[in-house]
């Protein structure tokens, strides 16, 4: 057995069970969903921004009684969210 592999196996054996399971999940996901080709890579900052905008859109709106919601206010100030 390769020395590097033996060191990795020893390190994995020392991990708590939950961390070993998490490691297996990460490895399995990387095998199932290979990294996109360089021309297809997604900008991680853009993805994070889209995720944040989705989370913000799911928050409850606390509209004042005049019918002009906080989301309407944001659209007037900042434009459409995407």
mmCIF file of the N, C-alpha and C atoms, coordinates in Angstrom:
data_MODEL
# 
_entry.id   MODEL 
# 
loop_
_atom_site.group_PDB 
_atom_site.id 
_atom_site.type_symbol 
_atom_site.label_atom_id 
_atom_site.label_alt_id 
_atom_site.label_comp_id 
_atom_site.label_asym_id 
_atom_site.label_entity_id 
_atom_site.label_seq_id 
_atom_site.pdbx_PDB_ins_code 
_atom_site.Cartn_x 
_atom_site.Cartn_y 
_atom_site.Cartn_z 
_atom_site.occupancy 
_atom_site.B_iso_or_equiv 
_atom_site.pdbx_formal_charge 
_atom_site.auth_seq_id 
_atom_site.auth_comp_id 
_atom_site.auth_asym_id 
_atom_site.auth_atom_id 
_atom_site.pdbx_PDB_model_num 
ATOM 1   N N  . UNK A 1 1  ? 0.855   -1.186 0.000   1.00 0.00 ? 1  UNK A N  1 
ATOM 2   C CA . UNK A 1 1  ? 0.000   0.000  0.000   1.00 0.00 ? 1  UNK A CA 1 
ATOM 3   C C  . UNK A 1 1  ? 0.891   1.237  0.000   1.00 0.00 ? 1  UNK A C  1 
ATOM 4   N N  . UNK A 1 2  ? 0.449   2.222  -0.732  1.00 0.00 ? 2  UNK A N  1 
ATOM 5   C CA . UNK A 1 2  ? 1.174   3.477  -0.829  1.00 0.00 ? 2  UNK A CA 1 
ATOM 6   C C  . UNK A 1 2  ? 1.222   4.156  0.544   1.00 0.00 ? 2  UNK A C  1 
ATOM 7   N N  . UNK A 1 3  ? 2.378   4.723  0.876   1.00 0.00 ? 3  UNK A N  1 
ATOM 8   C CA . UNK A 1 3  ? 2.559   5.361  2.187   1.00 0.00 ? 3  UNK A CA 1 
ATOM 9   C C  . UNK A 1 3  ? 1.562   6.500  2.381   1.00 0.00 ? 3  UNK A C  1 
ATOM 10  N N  . UNK A 1 4  ? 1.333   7.304  1.346   1.00 0.00 ? 4  UNK A N  1 
ATOM 11  C CA . UNK A 1 4  ? 0.394   8.423  1.468   1.00 0.00 ? 4  UNK A CA 1 
ATOM 12  C C  . UNK A 1 4  ? -1.015  7.924  1.783   1.00 0.00 ? 4  UNK A C  1 
ATOM 13  N N  . UNK A 1 5  ? -1.426  6.845  1.137   1.00 0.00 ? 5  UNK A N  1 
ATOM 14  C CA . UNK A 1 5  ? -2.754  6.293  1.381   1.00 0.00 ? 5  UNK A CA 1 
ATOM 15  C C  . UNK A 1 5  ? -2.864  5.783  2.818   1.00 0.00 ? 5  UNK A C  1 
ATOM 16  N N  . UNK A 1 6  ? -1.819  5.147  3.310   1.00 0.00 ? 6  UNK A N  1 
ATOM 17  C CA . UNK A 1 6  ? -1.831  4.640  4.683   1.00 0.00 ? 6  UNK A CA 1 
ATOM 18  C C  . UNK A 1 6  ? -1.990  5.791  5.678   1.00 0.00 ? 6  UNK A C  1 
ATOM 19  N N  . UNK A 1 7  ? -1.324  6.901  5.420   1.00 0.00 ? 7  UNK A N  1 
ATOM 20  C CA . UNK A 1 7  ? -1.443  8.067  6.307   1.00 0.00 ? 7  UNK A CA 1 
ATOM 21  C C  . UNK A 1 7  ? -2.875  8.616  6.271   1.00 0.00 ? 7  UNK A C  1 
ATOM 22  N N  . UNK A 1 8  ? -3.462  8.643  5.097   1.00 0.00 ? 8  UNK A N  1 
ATOM 23  C CA . UNK A 1 8  ? -4.835  9.133  4.968   1.00 0.00 ? 8  UNK A CA 1 
ATOM 24  C C  . UNK A 1 8  ? -5.794  8.202  5.713   1.00 0.00 ? 8  UNK A C  1 
ATOM 25  N N  . UNK A 1 9  ? -5.603  6.902  5.538   1.00 0.00 ? 9  UNK A N  1 
ATOM 26  C CA . UNK A 1 9  ? -6.477  5.947  6.227   1.00 0.00 ? 9  UNK A CA 1 
ATOM 27  C C  . UNK A 1 9  ? -6.355  6.092  7.742   1.00 0.00 ? 9  UNK A C  1 
ATOM 28  N N  . UNK A 1 10 ? -5.137  6.275  8.239   1.00 0.00 ? 10 UNK A N  1 
ATOM 29  C CA . UNK A 1 10 ? -4.950  6.464  9.680   1.00 0.00 ? 10 UNK A CA 1 
ATOM 30  C C  . UNK A 1 10 ? -5.670  7.722  10.162  1.00 0.00 ? 10 UNK A C  1 
ATOM 31  N N  . UNK A 1 11 ? -5.566  8.791  9.388   1.00 0.00 ? 11 UNK A N  1 
ATOM 32  C CA . UNK A 1 11 ? -6.219  10.044 9.773   1.00 0.00 ? 11 UNK A CA 1 
ATOM 33  C C  . UNK A 1 11 ? -7.741  9.882  9.776   1.00 0.00 ? 11 UNK A C  1 
ATOM 34  N N  . UNK A 1 12 ? -8.265  9.162  8.786   1.00 0.00 ? 12 UNK A N  1 
ATOM 35  C CA . UNK A 1 12 ? -9.709  8.950  8.706   1.00 0.00 ? 12 UNK A CA 1 
ATOM 36  C C  . UNK A 1 12 ? -10.189 8.106  9.877   1.00 0.00 ? 12 UNK A C  1 
ATOM 37  N N  . UNK A 1 13 ? -9.434  7.099  10.236  1.00 0.00 ? 13 UNK A N  1 
ATOM 38  C CA . UNK A 1 13 ? -9.828  6.235  11.370  1.00 0.00 ? 13 UNK A CA 1 
ATOM 39  C C  . UNK A 1 13 ? -9.906  7.019  12.680  1.00 0.00 ? 13 UNK A C  1 
ATOM 40  N N  . UNK A 1 14 ? -9.121  8.066  12.801  1.00 0.00 ? 14 UNK A N  1 
ATOM 41  C CA . UNK A 1 14 ? -9.119  8.856  14.043  1.00 0.00 ? 14 UNK A CA 1 
ATOM 42  C C  . UNK A 1 14 ? -10.293 9.834  14.106  1.00 0.00 ? 14 UNK A C  1 
ATOM 43  N N  . UNK A 1 15 ? -10.979 10.042 12.984  1.00 0.00 ? 15 UNK A N  1 
ATOM 44  C CA . UNK A 1 15 ? -12.116 10.961 12.971  1.00 0.00 ? 15 UNK A CA 1 
ATOM 45  C C  . UNK A 1 15 ? -13.293 10.367 13.730  1.00 0.00 ? 15 UNK A C  1 
ATOM 46  N N  . UNK A 1 16 ? -14.082 11.206 14.389  1.00 0.00 ? 16 UNK A N  1 
ATOM 47  C CA . UNK A 1 16 ? -15.330 10.721 14.982  1.00 0.00 ? 16 UNK A CA 1 
ATOM 48  C C  . UNK A 1 16 ? -16.251 10.206 13.872  1.00 0.00 ? 16 UNK A C  1 
ATOM 49  N N  . UNK A 1 17 ? -17.154 9.329  14.219  1.00 0.00 ? 17 UNK A N  1 
ATOM 50  C CA . UNK A 1 17 ? -18.034 8.687  13.239  1.00 0.00 ? 17 UNK A CA 1 
ATOM 51  C C  . UNK A 1 17 ? -18.790 9.703  12.400  1.00 0.00 ? 17 UNK A C  1 
ATOM 52  N N  . UNK A 1 18 ? -19.330 10.724 13.020  1.00 0.00 ? 18 UNK A N  1 
ATOM 53  C CA . UNK A 1 18 ? -20.112 11.726 12.284  1.00 0.00 ? 18 UNK A CA 1 
ATOM 54  C C  . UNK A 1 18 ? -19.255 12.429 11.233  1.00 0.00 ? 18 UNK A C  1 
ATOM 55  N N  . UNK A 1 19 ? -18.010 12.709 11.553  1.00 0.00 ? 19 UNK A N  1 
ATOM 56  C CA . UNK A 1 19 ? -17.132 13.365 10.591  1.00 0.00 ? 19 UNK A CA 1 
ATOM 57  C C  . UNK A 1 19 ? -16.745 12.416 9.459   1.00 0.00 ? 19 UNK A C  1 
ATOM 58  N N  . UNK A 1 20 ? -16.604 11.125 9.759   1.00 0.00 ? 20 UNK A N  1 
ATOM 59  C CA . UNK A 1 20 ? -16.322 10.145 8.699   1.00 0.00 ? 20 UNK A CA 1 
ATOM 60  C C  . UNK A 1 20 ? -17.499 10.069 7.731   1.00 0.00 ? 20 UNK A C  1 
ATOM 61  N N  . UNK A 1 21 ? -18.717 10.070 8.278   1.00 0.00 ? 21 UNK A N  1 
ATOM 62  C CA . UNK A 1 21 ? -19.908 10.036 7.427   1.00 0.00 ? 21 UNK A CA 1 
ATOM 63  C C  . UNK A 1 21 ? -19.951 11.283 6.554   1.00 0.00 ? 21 UNK A C  1 
ATOM 64  N N  . UNK A 1 22 ? -19.674 12.424 7.140   1.00 0.00 ? 22 UNK A N  1 
ATOM 65  C CA . UNK A 1 22 ? -19.658 13.688 6.378   1.00 0.00 ? 22 UNK A CA 1 
ATOM 66  C C  . UNK A 1 22 ? -18.609 13.628 5.277   1.00 0.00 ? 22 UNK A C  1 
ATOM 67  N N  . UNK A 1 23 ? -17.445 13.095 5.554   1.00 0.00 ? 23 UNK A N  1 
ATOM 68  C CA . UNK A 1 23 ? -16.385 12.963 4.560   1.00 0.00 ? 23 UNK A CA 1 
ATOM 69  C C  . UNK A 1 23 ? -16.847 12.074 3.403   1.00 0.00 ? 23 UNK A C  1 
ATOM 70  N N  . UNK A 1 24 ? -17.509 10.979 3.731   1.00 0.00 ? 24 UNK A N  1 
ATOM 71  C CA . UNK A 1 24 ? -18.023 10.079 2.690   1.00 0.00 ? 24 UNK A CA 1 
ATOM 72  C C  . UNK A 1 24 ? -19.049 10.812 1.829   1.00 0.00 ? 24 UNK A C  1 
ATOM 73  N N  . UNK A 1 25 ? -19.922 11.593 2.453   1.00 0.00 ? 25 UNK A N  1 
ATOM 74  C CA . UNK A 1 25 ? -20.928 12.343 1.697   1.00 0.00 ? 25 UNK A CA 1 
ATOM 75  C C  . UNK A 1 25 ? -20.275 13.340 0.744   1.00 0.00 ? 25 UNK A C  1 
ATOM 76  N N  . UNK A 1 26 ? -19.253 14.019 1.220   1.00 0.00 ? 26 UNK A N  1 
ATOM 77  C CA . UNK A 1 26 ? -18.556 15.007 0.377   1.00 0.00 ? 26 UNK A CA 1 
ATOM 78  C C  . UNK A 1 26 ? -17.881 14.317 -0.800  1.00 0.00 ? 26 UNK A C  1 
ATOM 79  N N  . UNK A 1 27 ? -17.225 13.199 -0.535  1.00 0.00 ? 27 UNK A N  1 
ATOM 80  C CA . UNK A 1 27 ? -16.551 12.470 -1.611  1.00 0.00 ? 27 UNK A CA 1 
ATOM 81  C C  . UNK A 1 27 ? -17.577 11.939 -2.609  1.00 0.00 ? 27 UNK A C  1 
ATOM 82  N N  . UNK A 1 28 ? -18.663 11.359 -2.111  1.00 0.00 ? 28 UNK A N  1 
ATOM 83  C CA . UNK A 1 28 ? -19.693 10.825 -3.004  1.00 0.00 ? 28 UNK A CA 1 
ATOM 84  C C  . UNK A 1 28 ? -20.292 11.932 -3.864  1.00 0.00 ? 28 UNK A C  1 
ATOM 85  N N  . UNK A 1 29 ? -20.548 13.102 -3.275  1.00 0.00 ? 29 UNK A N  1 
ATOM 86  C CA . UNK A 1 29 ? -21.111 14.221 -4.028  1.00 0.00 ? 29 UNK A CA 1 
ATOM 87  C C  . UNK A 1 29 ? -20.136 14.685 -5.106  1.00 0.00 ? 29 UNK A C  1 
ATOM 88  N N  . UNK A 1 30 ? -18.841 14.707 -4.791  1.00 0.00 ? 30 UNK A N  1 
ATOM 89  C CA . UNK A 1 30 ? -17.861 15.154 -5.787  1.00 0.00 ? 30 UNK A CA 1 
ATOM 90  C C  . UNK A 1 30 ? -17.763 14.168 -6.942  1.00 0.00 ? 30 UNK A C  1 
ATOM 91  N N  . UNK A 1 31 ? -18.007 12.891 -6.673  1.00 0.00 ? 31 UNK A N  1 
ATOM 92  C CA . UNK A 1 31 ? -17.993 11.895 -7.747  1.00 0.00 ? 31 UNK A CA 1 
ATOM 93  C C  . UNK A 1 31 ? -19.270 11.961 -8.576  1.00 0.00 ? 31 UNK A C  1 
ATOM 94  N N  . UNK A 1 32 ? -20.387 12.239 -7.921  1.00 0.00 ? 32 UNK A N  1 
ATOM 95  C CA . UNK A 1 32 ? -21.675 12.289 -8.595  1.00 0.00 ? 32 UNK A CA 1 
ATOM 96  C C  . UNK A 1 32 ? -21.820 13.577 -9.406  1.00 0.00 ? 32 UNK A C  1 
ATOM 97  N N  . UNK A 1 33 ? -21.350 14.678 -8.860  1.00 0.00 ? 33 UNK A N  1 
ATOM 98  C CA . UNK A 1 33 ? -21.471 15.985 -9.508  1.00 0.00 ? 33 UNK A CA 1 
ATOM 99  C C  . UNK A 1 33 ? -20.075 16.526 -9.789  1.00 0.00 ? 33 UNK A C  1 
ATOM 100 N N  . UNK A 1 34 ? -19.450 16.088 -10.878 1.00 0.00 ? 34 UNK A N  1 
ATOM 101 C CA . UNK A 1 34 ? -18.092 16.552 -11.154 1.00 0.00 ? 34 UNK A CA 1 
ATOM 102 C C  . UNK A 1 34 ? -18.056 18.067 -11.359 1.00 0.00 ? 34 UNK A C  1 
ATOM 103 N N  . UNK A 1 35 ? -16.907 18.629 -11.138 1.00 0.00 ? 35 UNK A N  1 
ATOM 104 C CA . UNK A 1 35 ? -16.743 20.073 -11.293 1.00 0.00 ? 35 UNK A CA 1 
ATOM 105 C C  . UNK A 1 35 ? -16.981 20.442 -12.753 1.00 0.00 ? 35 UNK A C  1 
ATOM 106 N N  . UNK A 1 36 ? -17.697 21.533 -13.008 1.00 0.00 ? 36 UNK A N  1 
ATOM 107 C CA . UNK A 1 36 ? -17.962 21.918 -14.395 1.00 0.00 ? 36 UNK A CA 1 
ATOM 108 C C  . UNK A 1 36 ? -16.676 22.261 -15.139 1.00 0.00 ? 36 UNK A C  1 
ATOM 109 N N  . UNK A 1 37 ? -16.759 22.186 -16.444 1.00 0.00 ? 37 UNK A N  1 
ATOM 110 C CA . UNK A 1 37 ? -15.632 22.572 -17.288 1.00 0.00 ? 37 UNK A CA 1 
ATOM 111 C C  . UNK A 1 37 ? -15.311 24.039 -17.026 1.00 0.00 ? 37 UNK A C  1 
ATOM 112 N N  . UNK A 1 38 ? -14.037 24.463 -17.234 1.00 0.00 ? 38 UNK A N  1 
ATOM 113 C CA . UNK A 1 38 ? -13.675 25.863 -16.950 1.00 0.00 ? 38 UNK A CA 1 
ATOM 114 C C  . UNK A 1 38 ? -14.585 26.873 -17.639 1.00 0.00 ? 38 UNK A C  1 
ATOM 115 N N  . UNK A 1 39 ? -15.052 26.592 -18.846 1.00 0.00 ? 39 UNK A N  1 
ATOM 116 C CA . UNK A 1 39 ? -15.911 27.548 -19.539 1.00 0.00 ? 39 UNK A CA 1 
ATOM 117 C C  . UNK A 1 39 ? -17.309 27.599 -18.923 1.00 0.00 ? 39 UNK A C  1 
ATOM 118 N N  . UNK A 1 40 ? -17.678 26.557 -18.147 1.00 0.00 ? 40 UNK A N  1 
ATOM 119 C CA . UNK A 1 40 ? -19.014 26.489 -17.558 1.00 0.00 ? 40 UNK A CA 1 
ATOM 120 C C  . UNK A 1 40 ? -19.020 26.851 -16.083 1.00 0.00 ? 40 UNK A C  1 
ATOM 121 N N  . UNK A 1 41 ? -17.886 27.213 -15.520 1.00 0.00 ? 41 UNK A N  1 
ATOM 122 C CA . UNK A 1 41 ? -17.826 27.494 -14.084 1.00 0.00 ? 41 UNK A CA 1 
ATOM 123 C C  . UNK A 1 41 ? -18.732 28.667 -13.744 1.00 0.00 ? 41 UNK A C  1 
ATOM 124 N N  . UNK A 1 42 ? -19.372 28.545 -12.610 1.00 0.00 ? 42 UNK A N  1 
ATOM 125 C CA . UNK A 1 42 ? -20.274 29.580 -12.121 1.00 0.00 ? 42 UNK A CA 1 
ATOM 126 C C  . UNK A 1 42 ? -19.498 30.468 -11.167 1.00 0.00 ? 42 UNK A C  1 
ATOM 127 N N  . UNK A 1 43 ? -19.742 31.740 -11.246 1.00 0.00 ? 43 UNK A N  1 
ATOM 128 C CA . UNK A 1 43 ? -19.106 32.676 -10.327 1.00 0.00 ? 43 UNK A CA 1 
ATOM 129 C C  . UNK A 1 43 ? -19.675 32.431 -8.931  1.00 0.00 ? 43 UNK A C  1 
ATOM 130 N N  . UNK A 1 44 ? -18.832 31.970 -7.961  1.00 0.00 ? 44 UNK A N  1 
ATOM 131 C CA . UNK A 1 44 ? -19.372 31.659 -6.632  1.00 0.00 ? 44 UNK A CA 1 
ATOM 132 C C  . UNK A 1 44 ? -19.994 32.864 -5.948  1.00 0.00 ? 44 UNK A C  1 
ATOM 133 N N  . UNK A 1 45 ? -19.489 34.058 -6.229  1.00 0.00 ? 45 UNK A N  1 
ATOM 134 C CA . UNK A 1 45 ? -20.085 35.249 -5.627  1.00 0.00 ? 45 UNK A CA 1 
ATOM 135 C C  . UNK A 1 45 ? -21.482 35.487 -6.183  1.00 0.00 ? 45 UNK A C  1 
ATOM 136 N N  . UNK A 1 46 ? -21.662 35.229 -7.468  1.00 0.00 ? 46 UNK A N  1 
ATOM 137 C CA . UNK A 1 46 ? -22.984 35.401 -8.080  1.00 0.00 ? 46 UNK A CA 1 
ATOM 138 C C  . UNK A 1 46 ? -23.966 34.383 -7.500  1.00 0.00 ? 46 UNK A C  1 
ATOM 139 N N  . UNK A 1 47 ? -23.496 33.157 -7.346  1.00 0.00 ? 47 UNK A N  1 
ATOM 140 C CA . UNK A 1 47 ? -24.348 32.118 -6.783  1.00 0.00 ? 47 UNK A CA 1 
ATOM 141 C C  . UNK A 1 47 ? -24.746 32.486 -5.353  1.00 0.00 ? 47 UNK A C  1 
ATOM 142 N N  . UNK A 1 48 ? -23.805 32.967 -4.569  1.00 0.00 ? 48 UNK A N  1 
ATOM 143 C CA . UNK A 1 48 ? -24.101 33.363 -3.192  1.00 0.00 ? 48 UNK A CA 1 
ATOM 144 C C  . UNK A 1 48 ? -25.096 34.522 -3.173  1.00 0.00 ? 48 UNK A C  1 
ATOM 145 N N  . UNK A 1 49 ? -24.940 35.455 -4.095  1.00 0.00 ? 49 UNK A N  1 
ATOM 146 C CA . UNK A 1 49 ? -25.858 36.596 -4.168  1.00 0.00 ? 49 UNK A CA 1 
ATOM 147 C C  . UNK A 1 49 ? -27.260 36.122 -4.539  1.00 0.00 ? 49 UNK A C  1 
ATOM 148 N N  . UNK A 1 50 ? -27.355 35.217 -5.512  1.00 0.00 ? 50 UNK A N  1 
ATOM 149 C CA . UNK A 1 50 ? -28.668 34.694 -5.889  1.00 0.00 ? 50 UNK A CA 1 
ATOM 150 C C  . UNK A 1 50 ? -29.315 33.969 -4.716  1.00 0.00 ? 50 UNK A C  1 
ATOM 151 N N  . UNK A 1 51 ? -28.521 33.207 -3.975  1.00 0.00 ? 51 UNK A N  1 
ATOM 152 C CA . UNK A 1 51 ? -29.037 32.492 -2.801  1.00 0.00 ? 51 UNK A CA 1 
ATOM 153 C C  . UNK A 1 51 ? -29.558 33.489 -1.764  1.00 0.00 ? 51 UNK A C  1 
ATOM 154 N N  . UNK A 1 52 ? -28.800 34.538 -1.532  1.00 0.00 ? 52 UNK A N  1 
ATOM 155 C CA . UNK A 1 52 ? -29.211 35.557 -0.563  1.00 0.00 ? 52 UNK A CA 1 
ATOM 156 C C  . UNK A 1 52 ? -30.503 36.241 -1.011  1.00 0.00 ? 52 UNK A C  1 
ATOM 157 N N  . UNK A 1 53 ? -30.583 36.568 -2.293  1.00 0.00 ? 53 UNK A N  1 
ATOM 158 C CA . UNK A 1 53 ? -31.803 37.215 -2.792  1.00 0.00 ? 53 UNK A CA 1 
ATOM 159 C C  . UNK A 1 53 ? -33.008 36.286 -2.657  1.00 0.00 ? 53 UNK A C  1 
ATOM 160 N N  . UNK A 1 54 ? -32.811 35.001 -2.912  1.00 0.00 ? 54 UNK A N  1 
ATOM 161 C CA . UNK A 1 54 ? -33.907 34.044 -2.735  1.00 0.00 ? 54 UNK A CA 1 
ATOM 162 C C  . UNK A 1 54 ? -34.350 33.979 -1.274  1.00 0.00 ? 54 UNK A C  1 
ATOM 163 N N  . UNK A 1 55 ? -33.373 33.963 -0.362  1.00 0.00 ? 55 UNK A N  1 
ATOM 164 C CA . UNK A 1 55 ? -33.713 33.933 1.068   1.00 0.00 ? 55 UNK A CA 1 
ATOM 165 C C  . UNK A 1 55 ? -34.456 35.195 1.474   1.00 0.00 ? 55 UNK A C  1 
ATOM 166 N N  . UNK A 1 56 ? -33.999 36.342 0.982   1.00 0.00 ? 56 UNK A N  1 
ATOM 167 C CA . UNK A 1 56 ? -34.654 37.601 1.331   1.00 0.00 ? 56 UNK A CA 1 
ATOM 168 C C  . UNK A 1 56 ? -36.080 37.635 0.781   1.00 0.00 ? 56 UNK A C  1 
ATOM 169 N N  . UNK A 1 57 ? -36.273 37.105 -0.418  1.00 0.00 ? 57 UNK A N  1 
ATOM 170 C CA . UNK A 1 57 ? -37.607 37.100 -1.022  1.00 0.00 ? 57 UNK A CA 1 
ATOM 171 C C  . UNK A 1 57 ? -38.571 36.209 -0.244  1.00 0.00 ? 57 UNK A C  1 
ATOM 172 N N  . UNK A 1 58 ? -38.022 35.209 0.448   1.00 0.00 ? 58 UNK A N  1 
ATOM 173 C CA . UNK A 1 58 ? -38.896 34.302 1.198   1.00 0.00 ? 58 UNK A CA 1 
ATOM 174 C C  . UNK A 1 58 ? -39.276 34.852 2.574   1.00 0.00 ? 58 UNK A C  1 
ATOM 175 N N  . UNK A 1 59 ? -38.664 35.945 2.986   1.00 0.00 ? 59 UNK A N  1 
ATOM 176 C CA . UNK A 1 59 ? -39.002 36.533 4.284   1.00 0.00 ? 59 UNK A CA 1 
ATOM 177 C C  . UNK A 1 59 ? -40.400 37.147 4.231   1.00 0.00 ? 59 UNK A C  1 
ATOM 178 N N  . UNK A 1 60 ? -41.114 37.111 5.343   1.00 0.00 ? 60 UNK A N  1 
ATOM 179 C CA . UNK A 1 60 ? -42.458 37.706 5.340   1.00 0.00 ? 60 UNK A CA 1 
ATOM 180 C C  . UNK A 1 60 ? -42.386 39.219 5.155   1.00 0.00 ? 60 UNK A C  1 
ATOM 181 N N  . UNK A 1 61 ? -43.342 39.724 4.443   1.00 0.00 ? 61 UNK A N  1 
ATOM 182 C CA . UNK A 1 61 ? -43.413 41.160 4.208   1.00 0.00 ? 61 UNK A CA 1 
ATOM 183 C C  . UNK A 1 61 ? -44.232 41.798 5.325   1.00 0.00 ? 61 UNK A C  1 
ATOM 184 N N  . UNK A 1 62 ? -43.723 42.854 5.897   1.00 0.00 ? 62 UNK A N  1 
ATOM 185 C CA . UNK A 1 62 ? -44.452 43.587 6.942   1.00 0.00 ? 62 UNK A CA 1 
ATOM 186 C C  . UNK A 1 62 ? -44.916 44.906 6.345   1.00 0.00 ? 62 UNK A C  1 
ATOM 187 N N  . UNK A 1 63 ? -45.930 44.803 5.535   1.00 0.00 ? 63 UNK A N  1 
ATOM 188 C CA . UNK A 1 63 ? -46.424 45.959 4.785   1.00 0.00 ? 63 UNK A CA 1 
ATOM 189 C C  . UNK A 1 63 ? -47.156 46.928 5.688   1.00 0.00 ? 63 UNK A C  1 
ATOM 190 N N  . UNK A 1 64 ? -46.936 48.217 5.469   1.00 0.00 ? 64 UNK A N  1 
ATOM 191 C CA . UNK A 1 64 ? -47.734 49.212 6.203   1.00 0.00 ? 64 UNK A CA 1 
ATOM 192 C C  . UNK A 1 64 ? -49.157 49.216 5.652   1.00 0.00 ? 64 UNK A C  1 
ATOM 193 N N  . UNK A 1 65 ? -50.058 49.871 6.362   1.00 0.00 ? 65 UNK A N  1 
ATOM 194 C CA . UNK A 1 65 ? -51.472 49.880 5.983   1.00 0.00 ? 65 UNK A CA 1 
ATOM 195 C C  . UNK A 1 65 ? -51.738 50.644 4.695   1.00 0.00 ? 65 UNK A C  1 
ATOM 196 N N  . UNK A 1 66 ? -50.792 51.436 4.201   1.00 0.00 ? 66 UNK A N  1 
ATOM 197 C CA . UNK A 1 66 ? -51.014 52.208 2.974   1.00 0.00 ? 66 UNK A CA 1 
ATOM 198 C C  . UNK A 1 66 ? -50.867 51.369 1.703   1.00 0.00 ? 66 UNK A C  1 
ATOM 199 N N  . UNK A 1 67 ? -50.502 50.093 1.856   1.00 0.00 ? 67 UNK A N  1 
ATOM 200 C CA . UNK A 1 67 ? -50.414 49.206 0.700   1.00 0.00 ? 67 UNK A CA 1 
ATOM 201 C C  . UNK A 1 67 ? -49.074 49.233 -0.015  1.00 0.00 ? 67 UNK A C  1 
ATOM 202 N N  . UNK A 1 68 ? -48.171 50.113 0.397   1.00 0.00 ? 68 UNK A N  1 
ATOM 203 C CA . UNK A 1 68 ? -46.848 50.183 -0.211  1.00 0.00 ? 68 UNK A CA 1 
ATOM 204 C C  . UNK A 1 68 ? -45.915 49.321 0.629   1.00 0.00 ? 68 UNK A C  1 
ATOM 205 N N  . UNK A 1 69 ? -45.584 48.131 0.128   1.00 0.00 ? 69 UNK A N  1 
ATOM 206 C CA . UNK A 1 69 ? -44.819 47.167 0.932   1.00 0.00 ? 69 UNK A CA 1 
ATOM 207 C C  . UNK A 1 69 ? -43.342 47.530 0.995   1.00 0.00 ? 69 UNK A C  1 
ATOM 208 N N  . UNK A 1 70 ? -42.661 46.889 1.918   1.00 0.00 ? 70 UNK A N  1 
ATOM 209 C CA . UNK A 1 70 ? -41.218 47.094 2.006   1.00 0.00 ? 70 UNK A CA 1 
ATOM 210 C C  . UNK A 1 70 ? -40.538 46.627 0.719   1.00 0.00 ? 70 UNK A C  1 
ATOM 211 N N  . UNK A 1 71 ? -41.091 45.592 0.079   1.00 0.00 ? 71 UNK A N  1 
ATOM 212 C CA . UNK A 1 71 ? -40.526 45.123 -1.194  1.00 0.00 ? 71 UNK A CA 1 
ATOM 213 C C  . UNK A 1 71 ? -40.745 46.169 -2.290  1.00 0.00 ? 71 UNK A C  1 
ATOM 214 N N  . UNK A 1 72 ? -41.920 46.813 -2.290  1.00 0.00 ? 72 UNK A N  1 
ATOM 215 C CA . UNK A 1 72 ? -42.174 47.895 -3.250  1.00 0.00 ? 72 UNK A CA 1 
ATOM 216 C C  . UNK A 1 72 ? -41.167 49.022 -3.029  1.00 0.00 ? 72 UNK A C  1 
ATOM 217 N N  . UNK A 1 73 ? -40.953 49.354 -1.780  1.00 0.00 ? 73 UNK A N  1 
ATOM 218 C CA . UNK A 1 73 ? -39.994 50.393 -1.416  1.00 0.00 ? 73 UNK A CA 1 
ATOM 219 C C  . UNK A 1 73 ? -38.609 50.040 -1.951  1.00 0.00 ? 73 UNK A C  1 
ATOM 220 N N  . UNK A 1 74 ? -38.172 48.797 -1.750  1.00 0.00 ? 74 UNK A N  1 
ATOM 221 C CA . UNK A 1 74 ? -36.858 48.356 -2.228  1.00 0.00 ? 74 UNK A CA 1 
ATOM 222 C C  . UNK A 1 74 ? -36.770 48.430 -3.753  1.00 0.00 ? 74 UNK A C  1 
ATOM 223 N N  . UNK A 1 75 ? -37.852 48.047 -4.430  1.00 0.00 ? 75 UNK A N  1 
ATOM 224 C CA . UNK A 1 75 ? -37.839 48.101 -5.898  1.00 0.00 ? 75 UNK A CA 1 
ATOM 225 C C  . UNK A 1 75 ? -37.687 49.537 -6.393  1.00 0.00 ? 75 UNK A C  1 
ATOM 226 N N  . UNK A 1 76 ? -38.354 50.474 -5.713  1.00 0.00 ? 76 UNK A N  1 
ATOM 227 C CA . UNK A 1 76 ? -38.241 51.875 -6.106  1.00 0.00 ? 76 UNK A CA 1 
ATOM 228 C C  . UNK A 1 76 ? -36.803 52.357 -5.900  1.00 0.00 ? 76 UNK A C  1 
ATOM 229 N N  . UNK A 1 77 ? -36.221 52.009 -4.761  1.00 0.00 ? 77 UNK A N  1 
ATOM 230 C CA . UNK A 1 77 ? -34.866 52.480 -4.468  1.00 0.00 ? 77 UNK A CA 1 
ATOM 231 C C  . UNK A 1 77 ? -33.780 51.766 -5.261  1.00 0.00 ? 77 UNK A C  1 
ATOM 232 N N  . UNK A 1 78 ? -33.896 50.456 -5.387  1.00 0.00 ? 78 UNK A N  1 
ATOM 233 C CA . UNK A 1 78 ? -32.787 49.653 -5.922  1.00 0.00 ? 78 UNK A CA 1 
ATOM 234 C C  . UNK A 1 78 ? -33.089 48.989 -7.270  1.00 0.00 ? 78 UNK A C  1 
ATOM 235 N N  . UNK A 1 79 ? -34.305 49.089 -7.770  1.00 0.00 ? 79 UNK A N  1 
ATOM 236 C CA . UNK A 1 79 ? -34.653 48.424 -9.014  1.00 0.00 ? 79 UNK A CA 1 
ATOM 237 C C  . UNK A 1 79 ? -35.057 46.980 -8.749  1.00 0.00 ? 79 UNK A C  1 
ATOM 238 N N  . UNK A 1 80 ? -35.293 46.249 -9.834  1.00 0.00 ? 80 UNK A N  1 
ATOM 239 C CA . UNK A 1 80 ? -35.671 44.844 -9.700  1.00 0.00 ? 80 UNK A CA 1 
ATOM 240 C C  . UNK A 1 80 ? -34.532 44.077 -9.060  1.00 0.00 ? 80 UNK A C  1 
ATOM 241 N N  . UNK A 1 81 ? -34.885 43.002 -8.347  1.00 0.00 ? 81 UNK A N  1 
ATOM 242 C CA . UNK A 1 81 ? -33.868 42.260 -7.587  1.00 0.00 ? 81 UNK A CA 1 
ATOM 243 C C  . UNK A 1 81 ? -32.970 41.399 -8.462  1.00 0.00 ? 81 UNK A C  1 
ATOM 244 N N  . UNK A 1 82 ? -33.291 41.208 -9.732  1.00 0.00 ? 82 UNK A N  1 
ATOM 245 C CA . UNK A 1 82 ? -32.409 40.406 -10.603 1.00 0.00 ? 82 UNK A CA 1 
ATOM 246 C C  . UNK A 1 82 ? -32.319 40.993 -11.966 1.00 0.00 ? 82 UNK A C  1 
# 
